[in-house]
Amino acid sequence: MAMYTQGFGHAQDRLWQMQKQRMLGSGRLSEMFGPKAVNMDKFQLTVGFRRVATETWNTPDMLETEERELLQAYADGVNDYLAGVGFFNSDHTAYLLPPEFHVLGIKEVEPWHPIDSLVIMRLMNFHLSYNWSQDLLREIFGDLEDGALKDLVEELVPFNAENSINLKTILDEDDMKQAGLYSEETLMSRYKSKTPIDYGTTTQPKETPRERAARLDKEQQARLEAMTPEEQAMEDEFDSEMIDDSKDEITPPKQEEEEDMNDMLARIVEEDRLKAEAEDRSKQEAIEKEERDRLEREQHVEKARLA
């Protein structure tokens, strides 16, 4: 059930990625992206991810019964999701395919097969085997000139998969001590010993507007008391300039400006009134015309009946 659910969930959230990886590993990427992907398909078909995956699935001894059941359950989950995509399905899983499919004009997705999962596994294994090119070069150089260059292989391509286990990928205790970074204290104990940052939201009560105003007044008073006479004089001069500027900003408009504004408002009101009257006349004329047309039709009908 877990693998079925995982397949269903993957199809729900990663369907485009699954489709792209399946087509890439199967050498069919050009079916979606055109001639630009042909060379990539040739490489994938040469390596044979799909061929090896098919052989693995079709050979009874290469997979355990439990492994086959897990792969099949995953495929069933994917296919049940695909079967419910659409507007007219009673148990629909989605109304539409992901947008990438519509951009490329793909209207249907092929059912998922356990071989598709094996293809992606092979593809991921290939991507993680980053040293395959070095190993291939070592084999090529070792076979050149009937093995005459074998002694130079270690100098030409010194790295191979056999000694990769000896490579250091993390710092050990000696390296940490040498760098002065070693400590017997664990990360968890360091984390627990740190004092939490107080952002003023949990330990301090929230200030009311009145309390905040009182606090700001006290801070301002303390700042003024700490000023020298020269600083106080500059502060007073700055305040007086600010007051004068504010008075200028709120000075009432002159008589002429008020008259101009009143005239403009009067014109706007008059224009609105005339526009409303014109609309009313148009509506009345339309009603009268419709009534005349109705009477004229009735007269024609009456004349036709009497004739």
Order of alpha helices (4+ residues) and beta strands (2+ residues): alpha-alpha-alpha-alpha-alpha-alpha-alpha-alpha-alpha-alpha-alpha-alpha-alpha-alpha
